Amino acid sequence: MLTFQHIIMTLQAYWDAQGCALLQPYDMEVGAGTSHTATFLRAIGPEPWRAAYVQPSRRPKDGRYGENPNRLQHYYQYQVVLKPAPENIIDLYLGSLKALGLDLTQNDVRFVEDDWENPTLGAWGLGWEVWLNGMEVTQFTYFQQVGGLDCKPVLGEITYGIERLAMYLQQVENVYDLVWTEAPPASADPNGVQNKPHTLTYGDVFHQNEVEQSTYNFEHSNVELLFSFFSHYETEAKRLIQLQLALPAYEMIMKAAHTFNLLDARGAISVTERAAYIGRIRTLSRQIAQAYYDSREKLGFPMLTRTPISTSA
């Protein structure tokens, strides 16, 4: 059986062999792997790019106090981005499932059309959900626009839902029962009886976090303070954009977006206000995208001169 961490290690090894830079998670609160600069900003402009990484993702509104077996306010995605999207990208993805031990002749893998859009990032793409025996485990997207800019060339994104994939591979119905890792057994006791391996579950690692973060998200976040935070981050982002500092400005927008999500979870934003707040974030995201493009263009798009790594499934 593959443990949760072995699933991650297997994907890391597989995508390393396909020439991807294995990056670390973006060190801020984000709602999805797409918000990592390795996807959002690297999708902009003509330079080639291949990267893979785990991204802890936060969606405050999805918390259920640790009582729902498959819904979390904090979870993990494994993100792969390939630019330009190779012709054999689907074969590469299916190869990753084989690496995880799945026999594709014995499992039903379906690509269900599901075009993707992120209004706050001004991004959209043509895509599919990937269903494994009736459970969605991956989102597959060809990016068309990011920050309102056309993606030339198109970037291919593969986003694995690690918890869902692990639940299928381990055949468990409750996310908290997932085996995170198994420690080797201690030596035999004095009577010669061999001890069993120590199992660390997903619940051991994260259940208390789900309970407490849900309590904060829904009951105890300071609404007045969050509104002031949003205004501060928005103002700072505008100032940094004027200075052509796209990356620091992007950090401010990520902080603003998470603050918005916390306010949304608290029910502090009306339907009308919600659209307006999303519009404010989107406007700044587009300005940041343009500033980033301009900065890379000013440098002469330096990665264009490098020969891309060729890979096969």
Buried (B, 14 or more C-beta within 10 A) or exposed (E): EBBBBBBBEBBBEBBEEBBBBEBEBBEBBBBBBBBBBBBBBBBBBBBBBBBBBBBBBBBBBBBBBBEBBBBBBBBBBBBBBBBBBBEEBBEBBBBBBEBBEBEEEEEEBEBEEBEBEBEBBBBBBBBBBBBBEEEBBBBBBBBBBBBBBEBEBBBBBBBBBBBBBBBBBBEBEEBBEBBBBBEEEEEEEEEEEEEEEEEBBBBEBBBEBBBBBBBBBBEEBEEEEBBEBBEBBBEBBBEBBEEEBBEBBBBBBBBBBBBBBBBBBBEBBEEEEEEEBBEBBBBBBBBBBBBBBEBBEEEEBEBEEEEBEEBEB
